[in-house]
Amino acid sequence: MMEINSLQNAQVKKWTKLKQKKYRDEYGLFLIEGEHLIEEAAKAGLIERILCPKDRVHAFQTYPCTYVTQAILDKITDSVSGNDIAAVCRFPASRPIEAKRWVLLDRVQDPGNVGTIIRTAYAFGYDAVLLSKGCADPYSDKVIRSTQGALFHLQVETGSLAKKIQELQQQQIPVYATALHHDSTPLSDLPKTDRFAMIFGNEGQGVSEELIQMSTATVFIEMERFESLNVSIAAGIALYQMNRKENR
């Protein structure tokens, strides 16, 4: 067991840097806090080290532990909840997958939206989520907390949506872009299929015209009053509806 009491300790400074994406990418590490997220990360085999006060009793005794002060925990984490346990985790290993059901996010910037969509995709049994450049970083504190640990169990990648759409269409997998175009298909009218991808777009601008033109079809959620919904709400409705189609 190690023990650190100084806020100026070199290791504390390194952990503090993990608040920034460039250092998370450089070190291949990210921080989480709270027992629930740590439990989910443990299930996924991602934990490198537990950080907690010396007198903190916890269920993660099989992992290396560094005893730290509450002041250090407050410094290295972003949460205002005052959690007294955290963990340093490594990124999941990238692996090729034969995904049948994809969620594609086009420049979705709000961390809460990105995290909620990842959580919803996992809850409904989707295989993978691909984030475009310009999306909130999936390993930022706010996104991780919004996923409630779903991030650790689902293939989540960042890359070119255009390239992925081309790959999916070569595999005869339809790609549906959510858009309020005059020729969009009502969500409830989409054909039943067990292989597809859904694109959800930026909070203000929606799905880019380039991706719309590449998609198999555009779809919209039928509503009686407002024309649009928050992107995470829209994604929840659409992913649930498509999940029901597959299971009928």
C-alpha positions as protocol buffer text, in pm:
chain_id: "A"
residue {
  index: 1
  type: MET
  ca { x: 0 y: 0 z: 0 }
}
residue {
  index: 2
  type: MET
  ca { x: 115 y: 350 z: -82 }
}
residue {
  index: 3
  type: GLU
  ca { x: 17 y: 664 z: 108 }
}
residue {
  index: 4
  type: ILE
  ca { x: 18 y: 1019 z: -29 }
}
residue {
  index: 5
  type: ASN
  ca { x: -69 y: 1323 z: 178 }
}
residue {
  index: 6
  type: SER
  ca { x: 66 y: 1614 z: -26 }
}
residue {
  index: 7
  type: LEU
  ca { x: -126 y: 1798 z: -297 }
}
residue {
  index: 8
  type: GLN
  ca { x: 212 y: 1875 z: -457 }
}
residue {
  index: 9
  type: ASN
  ca { x: 304 y: 1509 z: -501 }
}
residue {
  index: 10
  type: ALA
  ca { x: 409 y: 1427 z: -860 }
}
residue {
  index: 11
  type: GLN
  ca { x: 161 y: 1140 z: -883 }
}
residue {
  index: 12
  type: VAL
  ca { x: -122 y: 1366 z: -766 }
}
residue {
  index: 13
  type: LYS
  ca { x: -29 y: 1616 z: -1036 }
}
residue {
  index: 14
  type: LYS
  ca { x: -40 y: 1339 z: -1298 }
}
residue {
  index: 15
  type: TRP
  ca { x: -383 y: 1222 z: -1181 }
}
residue {
  index: 16
  type: THR
  ca { x: -508 y: 1581 z: -1187 }
}
residue {
  index: 17
  type: LYS
  ca { x: -404 y: 1607 z: -1553 }
}
residue {
  index: 18
  type: LEU
  ca { x: -647 y: 1326 z: -1634 }
}
residue {
  index: 19
  type: LYS
  ca { x: -922 y: 1588 z: -1619 }
}
residue {
  index: 20
  type: GLN
  ca { x: -798 y: 1692 z: -1963 }
}
residue {
  index: 21
  type: LYS
  ca { x: -860 y: 1483 z: -2275 }
}
residue {
  index: 22
  type: LYS
  ca { x: -509 y: 1524 z: -2415 }
}
residue {
  index: 23
  type: TYR
  ca { x: -356 y: 1369 z: -2104 }
}
residue {
  index: 24
  type: ARG
  ca { x: -614 y: 1090 z: -2090 }
}
residue {
  index: 25
  type: ASP
  ca { x: -518 y: 1005 z: -2446 }
}
residue {
  index: 26
  type: GLU
  ca { x: -146 y: 1038 z: -2374 }
}
residue {
  index: 27
  type: TYR
  ca { x: -149 y: 812 z: -2068 }
}
residue {
  index: 28
  type: GLY
  ca { x: -431 y: 581 z: -2180 }
}
residue {
  index: 29
  type: LEU
  ca { x: -593 y: 636 z: -1840 }
}
residue {
  index: 30
  type: PHE
  ca { x: -903 y: 800 z: -1695 }
}
residue {
  index: 31
  type: LEU
  ca { x: -1047 y: 857 z: -1348 }
}
residue {
  index: 32
  type: ILE
  ca { x: -1380 y: 751 z: -1203 }
}
residue {
  index: 33
  type: GLU
  ca { x: -1532 y: 806 z: -860 }
}
residue {
  index: 34
  type: GLY
  ca { x: -1794 y: 643 z: -645 }
}
residue {
  index: 35
  type: GLU
  ca { x: -1856 y: 277 z: -567 }
}
residue {
  index: 36
  type: HIS
  ca { x: -2111 y: 213 z: -842 }
}
residue {
  index: 37
  type: LEU
  ca { x: -1882 y: 321 z: -1126 }
}
residue {
  index: 38
  type: ILE
  ca { x: -1590 y: 138 z: -970 }
}
residue {
  index: 39
  type: GLU
  ca { x: -1798 y: -180 z: -950 }
}
residue {
  index: 40
  type: GLU
  ca { x: -1886 y: -151 z: -1320 }
}
residue {
  index: 41
  type: ALA
  ca { x: -1524 y: -83 z: -1416 }
}
residue {
  index: 42
  type: ALA
  ca { x: -1415 y: -384 z: -1211 }
}
residue {
  index: 43
  type: LYS
  ca { x: -1660 y: -606 z: -1402 }
}
residue {
  index: 44
  type: ALA
  ca { x: -1501 y: -482 z: -1725 }
}
residue {
  index: 45
  type: GLY
  ca { x: -1146 y: -539 z: -1595 }
}
residue {
  index: 46
  type: LEU
  ca { x: -1038 y: -176 z: -1633 }
}
residue {
  index: 47
  type: ILE
  ca { x: -915 y: -81 z: -1285 }
}
residue {
  index: 48
  type: GLU
  ca { x: -549 y: 5 z: -1237 }
}
residue {
  index: 49
  type: ARG
  ca { x: -555 y: 146 z: -885 }
}
residue {
  index: 50
  type: ILE
  ca { x: -798 y: 241 z: -608 }
}
residue {
  index: 51
  type: LEU
  ca { x: -763 y: 581 z: -438 }
}
residue {
  index: 52
  type: CYS
  ca { x: -922 y: 640 z: -99 }
}
residue {
  index: 53
  type: PRO
  ca { x: -855 y: 760 z: 257 }
}
residue {
  index: 54
  type: LYS
  ca { x: -670 y: 517 z: 482 }
}
residue {
  index: 55
  type: ASP
  ca { x: -971 y: 437 z: 700 }
}
residue {
  index: 56
  type: ARG
  ca { x: -1209 y: 382 z: 404 }
}
residue {
  index: 57
  type: VAL
  ca { x: -1354 y: 29 z: 402 }
}
residue {
  index: 58
  type: HIS
  ca { x: -1432 y: -95 z: 51 }
}
residue {
  index: 59
  type: ALA
  ca { x: -1489 y: -412 z: -151 }
}
residue {
  index: 60
  type: PHE
  ca { x: -1200 y: -368 z: -395 }
}
residue {
  index: 61
  type: GLN
  ca { x: -918 y: -517 z: -190 }
}
residue {
  index: 62
  type: THR
  ca { x: -783 y: -724 z: -479 }
}
residue {
  index: 63
  type: TYR
  ca { x: -663 y: -409 z: -658 }
}
residue {
  index: 64
  type: PRO
  ca { x: -356 y: -197 z: -578 }
}
residue {
  index: 65
  type: CYS
  ca { x: -456 y: 88 z: -350 }
}
residue {
  index: 66
  type: THR
  ca { x: -307 y: 425 z: -272 }
}
residue {
  index: 67
  type: TYR
  ca { x: -424 y: 597 z: 45 }
}
residue {
  index: 68
  type: VAL
  ca { x: -487 y: 966 z: -16 }
}
residue {
  index: 69
  type: THR
  ca { x: -650 y: 1253 z: 171 }
}
residue {
  index: 70
  type: GLN
  ca { x: -998 y: 1384 z: 91 }
}
residue {
  index: 71
  type: ALA
  ca { x: -830 y: 1705 z: -26 }
}
residue {
  index: 72
  type: ILE
  ca { x: -640 y: 1505 z: -288 }
}
residue {
  index: 73
  type: LEU
  ca { x: -958 y: 1331 z: -403 }
}
residue {
  index: 74
  type: ASP
  ca { x: -1128 y: 1669 z: -435 }
}
residue {
  index: 75
  type: LYS
  ca { x: -837 y: 1800 z: -639 }
}
residue {
  index: 76
  type: ILE
  ca { x: -812 y: 1516 z: -890 }
}
residue {
  index: 77
  type: THR
  ca { x: -1185 y: 1471 z: -955 }
}
residue {
  index: 78
  type: ASP
  ca { x: -1447 y: 1703 z: -1105 }
}
residue {
  index: 79
  type: SER
  ca { x: -1747 y: 1596 z: -902 }
}
residue {
  index: 80
  type: VAL
  ca { x: -1891 y: 1814 z: -629 }
}
residue {
  index: 81
  type: SER
  ca { x: -2052 y: 1514 z: -463 }
}
residue {
  index: 82
  type: GLY
  ca { x: -1761 y: 1461 z: -226 }
}
residue {
  index: 83
  type: ASN
  ca { x: -1706 y: 1092 z: -303 }
}
residue {
  index: 84
  type: ASP
  ca { x: -1440 y: 938 z: -81 }
}
residue {
  index: 85
  type: ILE
  ca { x: -1324 y: 670 z: -323 }
}
residue {
  index: 86
  type: ALA
  ca { x: -1195 y: 687 z: -680 }
}
residue {
  index: 87
  type: ALA
  ca { x: -1011 y: 466 z: -925 }
}
residue {
  index: 88
  type: VAL
  ca { x: -758 y: 507 z: -1200 }
}
residue {
  index: 89
  type: CYS
  ca { x: -868 y: 302 z: -1501 }
}
residue {
  index: 90
  type: ARG
  ca { x: -720 y: 212 z: -1836 }
}
residue {
  index: 91
  type: PHE
  ca { x: -903 y: 251 z: -2165 }
}
residue {
  index: 92
  type: PRO
  ca { x: -1077 y: -64 z: -2288 }
}
residue {
  index: 93
  type: ALA
  ca { x: -878 y: -245 z: -2553 }
}
residue {
  index: 94
  type: SER
  ca { x: -1003 y: -176 z: -2903 }
}
residue {
  index: 95
  type: ARG
  ca { x: -1128 y: -490 z: -3067 }
}
residue {
  index: 96
  type: PRO
  ca { x: -1291 y: -579 z: -3396 }
}
residue {
  index: 97
  type: ILE
  ca { x: -1659 y: -653 z: -3357 }
}
residue {
  index: 98
  type: GLU
  ca { x: -1931 y: -786 z: -3580 }
}
residue {
  index: 99
  type: ALA
  ca { x: -2188 y: -530 z: -3475 }
}
residue {
  index: 100
  type: LYS
  ca { x: -2536 y: -558 z: -3619 }
}
residue {
  index: 101
  type: ARG
  ca { x: -2685 y: -250 z: -3455 }
}
residue {
  index: 102
  type: TRP
  ca { x: -2494 y: 77 z: -3448 }
}
residue {
  index: 103
  type: VAL
  ca { x: -2560 y: 417 z: -3295 }
}
residue {
  index: 104
  type: LEU
  ca { x: -2377 y: 701 z: -3474 }
}
residue {
  index: 105
  type: LEU
  ca { x: -2346 y: 1042 z: -3308 }
}
residue {
  index: 106
  type: ASP
  ca { x: -2270 y: 1343 z: -3527 }
}
residue {
  index: 107
  type: ARG
  ca { x: -2112 y: 1629 z: -3328 }
}
residue {
  index: 108
  type: VAL
  ca { x: -2327 y: 1577 z: -3017 }
}
residue {
  index: 109
  type: GLN
  ca { x: -2152 y: 1817 z: -2783 }
}
residue {
  index: 110
  type: ASP
  ca { x: -2334 y: 1804 z: -2452 }
}
residue {
  index: 111
  type: PRO
  ca { x: -2170 y: 1547 z: -2220 }
}
residue {
  index: 112
  type: GLY
  ca { x: -2503 y: 1461 z: -2060 }
}
residue {
  index: 113
  type: ASN
  ca { x: -2655 y: 1386 z: -2400 }
}
residue {
  index: 114
  type: VAL
  ca { x: -2363 y: 1169 z: -2510 }
}
residue {
  index: 115
  type: GLY
  ca { x: -2361 y: 978 z: -2183 }
}
residue {
  index: 116
  type: THR
  ca { x: -2737 y: 926 z: -2179 }
}
residue {
  index: 117
  type: ILE
  ca { x: -2737 y: 795 z: -2537 }
}
residue {
  index: 118
  type: ILE
  ca { x: -2456 y: 550 z: -2457 }
}
residue {
  index: 119
  type: ARG
  ca { x: -2648 y: 433 z: -2150 }
}
residue {
  index: 120
  type: THR
  ca { x: -2967 y: 392 z: -2355 }
}
residue {
  index: 121
  type: ALA
  ca { x: -2789 y: 204 z: -2633 }
}
residue {
  index: 122
  type: TYR
  ca { x: -2646 y: -42 z: -2381 }
}
residue {
  index: 123
  type: ALA
  ca { x: -2979 y: -82 z: -2202 }
}
residue {
  index: 124
  type: PHE
  ca { x: -3154 y: -176 z: -2527 }
}
residue {
  index: 125
  type: GLY
  ca { x: -2885 y: -418 z: -2640 }
}
residue {
  index: 126
  type: TYR
  ca { x: -2716 y: -220 z: -2917 }
}
residue {
  index: 127
  type: ASP
  ca { x: -2370 y: -336 z: -3017 }
}
residue {
  index: 128
  type: ALA
  ca { x: -2161 y: -23 z: -3068 }
}
residue {
  index: 129
  type: VAL
  ca { x: -2161 y: 356 z: -3056 }
}
residue {
  index: 130
  type: LEU
  ca { x: -1944 y: 563 z: -3290 }
}
residue {
  index: 131
  type: LEU
  ca { x: -1877 y: 928 z: -3209 }
}
residue {
  index: 132
  type: SER
  ca { x: -1770 y: 1178 z: -3472 }
}
residue {
  index: 133
  type: LYS
  ca { x: -1505 y: 1442 z: -3422 }
}
residue {
  index: 134
  type: GLY
  ca { x: -1668 y: 1724 z: -3228 }
}
residue {
  index: 135
  type: CYS
  ca { x: -1862 y: 1499 z: -2990 }
}
residue {
  index: 136
  type: ALA
  ca { x: -1805 y: 1525 z: -2616 }
}
residue {
  index: 137
  type: ASP
  ca { x: -1518 y: 1300 z: -2506 }
}
residue {
  index: 138
  type: PRO
  ca { x: -1669 y: 972 z: -2378 }
}
residue {
  index: 139
  type: TYR
  ca { x: -1407 y: 953 z: -2101 }
}
residue {
  index: 140
  type: SER
  ca { x: -1476 y: 1295 z: -1955 }
}
residue {
  index: 141
  type: ASP
  ca { x: -1614 y: 1290 z: -1602 }
}
residue {
  index: 142
  type: LYS
  ca { x: -1960 y: 1418 z: -1699 }
}
residue {
  index: 143
  type: VAL
  ca { x: -2006 y: 1165 z: -1980 }
}
residue {
  index: 144
  type: ILE
  ca { x: -1889 y: 876 z: -1763 }
}
residue {
  index: 145
  type: ARG
  ca { x: -2129 y: 970 z: -1485 }
}
residue {
  index: 146
  type: SER
  ca { x: -2415 y: 1004 z: -1734 }
}
residue {
  index: 147
  type: THR
  ca { x: -2350 y: 653 z: -1867 }
}
residue {
  index: 148
  type: GLN
  ca { x: -2366 y: 507 z: -1513 }
}
residue {
  index: 149
  type: GLY
  ca { x: -2100 y: 256 z: -1619 }
}
residue {
  index: 150
  type: ALA
  ca { x: -2260 y: 146 z: -1948 }
}
residue {
  index: 151
  type: LEU
  ca { x: -1955 y: 293 z: -2123 }
}
residue {
  index: 152
  type: PHE
  ca { x: -1740 y: 13 z: -1980 }
}
residue {
  index: 153
  type: HIS
  ca { x: -1949 y: -265 z: -2134 }
}
residue {
  index: 154
  type: LEU
  ca { x: -2026 y: -130 z: -2481 }
}
residue {
  index: 155
  type: GLN
  ca { x: -1794 y: -77 z: -2775 }
}
residue {
  index: 156
  type: VAL
  ca { x: -1762 y: 303 z: -2793 }
}
residue {
  index: 157
  type: GLU
  ca { x: -1528 y: 449 z: -3054 }
}
residue {
  index: 158
  type: THR
  ca { x: -1443 y: 785 z: -3210 }
}
residue {
  index: 159
  type: GLY
  ca { x: -1392 y: 806 z: -3584 }
}
residue {
  index: 160
  type: SER
  ca { x: -1524 y: 902 z: -3925 }
}
residue {
  index: 161
  type: LEU
  ca { x: -1899 y: 854 z: -3959 }
}
residue {
  index: 162
  type: ALA
  ca { x: -1875 y: 883 z: -4338 }
}
residue {
  index: 163
  type: LYS
  ca { x: -1628 y: 596 z: -4354 }
}
residue {
  index: 164
  type: LYS
  ca { x: -1841 y: 384 z: -4120 }
}
residue {
  index: 165
  type: ILE
  ca { x: -2155 y: 451 z: -4325 }
}
residue {
  index: 166
  type: GLN
  ca { x: -1975 y: 332 z: -4638 }
}
residue {
  index: 167
  type: GLU
  ca { x: -1862 y: 16 z: -4457 }
}
residue {
  index: 168
  type: LEU
  ca { x: -2211 y: -55 z: -4327 }
}
residue {
  index: 169
  type: GLN
  ca { x: -2372 y: -8 z: -4666 }
}
residue {
  index: 170
  type: GLN
  ca { x: -2118 y: -242 z: -4824 }
}
residue {
  index: 171
  type: GLN
  ca { x: -2246 y: -499 z: -4573 }
}
residue {
  index: 172
  type: GLN
  ca { x: -2606 y: -425 z: -4679 }
}
residue {
  index: 173
  type: ILE
  ca { x: -2681 y: -267 z: -4341 }
}
residue {
  index: 174
  type: PRO
  ca { x: -2925 y: 26 z: -4376 }
}
residue {
  index: 175
  type: VAL
  ca { x: -2829 y: 358 z: -4218 }
}
residue {
  index: 176
  type: TYR
  ca { x: -3110 y: 585 z: -4098 }
}
residue {
  index: 177
  type: ALA
  ca { x: -3049 y: 954 z: -4027 }
}
residue {
  index: 178
  type: THR
  ca { x: -3289 y: 1137 z: -3799 }
}
residue {
  index: 179
  type: ALA
  ca { x: -3400 y: 1455 z: -3976 }
}
residue {
  index: 180
  type: LEU
  ca { x: -3712 y: 1669 z: -4020 }
}
residue {
  index: 181
  type: HIS
  ca { x: -3697 y: 1662 z: -4400 }
}
residue {
  index: 182
  type: HIS
  ca { x: -4018 y: 1677 z: -4599 }
}
residue {
  index: 183
  type: ASP
  ca { x: -3947 y: 1333 z: -4743 }
}
residue {
  index: 184
  type: SER
  ca { x: -3850 y: 1169 z: -4412 }
}
residue {
  index: 185
  type: THR
  ca { x: -4012 y: 838 z: -4320 }
}
residue {
  index: 186
  type: PRO
  ca { x: -4209 y: 817 z: -3994 }
}
residue {
  index: 187
  type: LEU
  ca { x: -4014 y: 609 z: -3744 }
}
residue {
  index: 188
  type: SER
  ca { x: -4305 y: 371 z: -3697 }
}
residue {
  index: 189
  type: ASP
  ca { x: -4308 y: 298 z: -4073 }
}
residue {
  index: 190
  type: LEU
  ca { x: -3950 y: 172 z: -4095 }
}
residue {
  index: 191
  type: PRO
  ca { x: -3929 y: -194 z: -4195 }
}
residue {
  index: 192
  type: LYS
  ca { x: -3842 y: -454 z: -3936 }
}
residue {
  index: 193
  type: THR
  ca { x: -3471 y: -539 z: -3947 }
}
residue {
  index: 194
  type: ASP
  ca { x: -3211 y: -682 z: -3711 }
}
residue {
  index: 195
  type: ARG
  ca { x: -2919 y: -501 z: -3880 }
}
residue {
  index: 196
  type: PHE
  ca { x: -2917 y: -122 z: -3900 }
}
residue {
  index: 197
  type: ALA
  ca { x: -2753 y: 200 z: -3784 }
}
residue {
  index: 198
  type: MET
  ca { x: -2919 y: 516 z: -3651 }
}
residue {
  index: 199
  type: ILE
  ca { x: -2757 y: 861 z: -3679 }
}
residue {
  index: 200
  type: PHE
  ca { x: -2836 y: 1133 z: -3425 }
}
residue {
  index: 201
  type: GLY
  ca { x: -2707 y: 1484 z: -3482 }
}
residue {
  index: 202
  type: ASN
  ca { x: -2579 y: 1797 z: -3318 }
}
residue {
  index: 203
  type: GLU
  ca { x: -2809 y: 1967 z: -3067 }
}
residue {
  index: 204
  type: GLY
  ca { x: -2850 y: 2281 z: -3278 }
}
residue {
  index: 205
  type: GLN
  ca { x: -2779 y: 2174 z: -3635 }
}
residue {
  index: 206
  type: GLY
  ca { x: -2891 y: 1814 z: -3645 }
}
residue {
  index: 207
  type: VAL
  ca { x: -2727 y: 1556 z: -3871 }
}
residue {
  index: 208
  type: SER
  ca { x: -2496 y: 1712 z: -4131 }
}
residue {
  index: 209
  type: GLU
  ca { x: -2621 y: 1729 z: -4488 }
}
residue {
  index: 210
  type: GLU
  ca { x: -2324 y: 1519 z: -4603 }
}
residue {
  index: 211
  type: LEU
  ca { x: -2428 y: 1229 z: -4380 }
}
residue {
  index: 212
  type: ILE
  ca { x: -2794 y: 1270 z: -4470 }
}
residue {
  index: 213
  type: GLN
  ca { x: -2706 y: 1234 z: -4837 }
}
residue {
  index: 214
  type: MET
  ca { x: -2507 y: 919 z: -4759 }
}
residue {
  index: 215
  type: SER
  ca { x: -2780 y: 759 z: -4549 }
}
residue {
  index: 216
  type: THR
  ca { x: -3027 y: 498 z: -4668 }
}
residue {
  index: 217
  type: ALA
  ca { x: -3320 y: 714 z: -4556 }
}
residue {
  index: 218
  type: THR
  ca { x: -3410 y: 993 z: -4319 }
}
residue {
  index: 219
  type: VAL
  ca { x: -3661 y: 930 z: -4041 }
}
residue {
  index: 220
  type: PHE
  ca { x: -3859 y: 1140 z: -3797 }
}
residue {
  index: 221
  type: ILE
  ca { x: -4047 y: 1077 z: -3475 }
}
residue {
  index: 222
  type: GLU
  ca { x: -4417 y: 1150 z: -3514 }
}
residue {
  index: 223
  type: MET
  ca { x: -4525 y: 1421 z: -3267 }
}
residue {
  index: 224
  type: GLU
  ca { x: -4846 y: 1615 z: -3213 }
}
residue {
  index: 225
  type: ARG
  ca { x: -4706 y: 1946 z: -3093 }
}
residue {
  index: 226
  type: PHE
  ca { x: -4333 y: 2031 z: -3087 }
}
residue {
  index: 227
  type: GLU
  ca { x: -4137 y: 1955 z: -3401 }
}
residue {
  index: 228
  type: SER
  ca { x: -3817 y: 1847 z: -3226 }
}
residue {
  index: 229
  type: LEU
  ca { x: -3690 y: 1687 z: -2907 }
}
residue {
  index: 230
  type: ASN
  ca { x: -3369 y: 1694 z: -2709 }
}
residue {
  index: 231
  type: VAL
  ca { x: -3130 y: 1460 z: -2889 }
}
residue {
  index: 232
  type: SER
  ca { x: -3098 y: 1215 z: -2600 }
}
residue {
  index: 233
  type: ILE
  ca { x: -3476 y: 1194 z: -2565 }
}
residue {
  index: 234
  type: ALA
  ca { x: -3514 y: 1143 z: -2941 }
}
residue {
  index: 235
  type: ALA
  ca { x: -3248 y: 874 z: -2933 }
}
residue {
  index: 236
  type: GLY
  ca { x: -3423 y: 695 z: -2648 }
}
residue {
  index: 237
  type: ILE
  ca { x: -3752 y: 687 z: -2836 }
}
residue {
  index: 238
  type: ALA
  ca { x: -3595 y: 581 z: -3165 }
}
residue {
  index: 239
  type: LEU
  ca { x: -3373 y: 309 z: -3017 }
}
residue {
  index: 240
  type: TYR
  ca { x: -3664 y: 170 z: -2817 }
}
residue {
  index: 241
  type: GLN
  ca { x: -3892 y: 167 z: -3120 }
}
residue {
  index: 242
  type: MET
  ca { x: -3633 y: -7 z: -3337 }
}
residue {
  index: 243
  type: ASN
  ca { x: -3569 y: -254 z: -3057 }
}
residue {
  index: 244
  type: ARG
  ca { x: -3939 y: -341 z: -3051 }
}
residue {
  index: 245
  type: LYS
  ca { x: -3941 y: -389 z: -3428 }
}
residue {
  index: 246
  type: GLU
  ca { x: -3657 y: -639 z: -3406 }
}
residue {
  index: 247
  type: ASN
  ca { x: -3822 y: -838 z: -3128 }
}
residue {
  index: 248
  type: ARG
  ca { x: -4170 y: -866 z: -3279 }
}
